[in-house]
Amino acid sequence: YGYRLATANTPDASTLREFVRAFERESAYFSRTPQEAASISGESNPTLAAWTMVANALLNLDETLTKE
C-alpha cells in the first residue's frame, strides 16, 4: 500500500520481497538495539522504527521522486 501511495504504481513481486526483507532486517536490528529504535522512532519500539526506515526507503525511491 505504501509503495502504491508513494509511486502510483503496483510493486512487482521482486520489489515487494525486497521491502519485506528490509522490514524484517530492520526489525531484527532494532530488536537487538532498543536505544537505536528509540533514536529513530522516539520510543523503544522496534516495529515502529523498522517501519520508519522502510517508509524512508520508499520516499527516497527514484520512482517516488520523479513520478514516472
Number of C-alpha atoms within 10 A of each C-alpha: 9 13 20 12 12 17 19 14 14 13 15 8 8 9 12 13 12 11 17 13 13 17 20 16 13 21 21 14 16 22 18 12 13 16 15 18 24 16 11 18 17 12 14 18 18 24 18 18 26 24 17 17 18 20 16 11 14 20 17 12 14 11 15 18 12 8 11 9
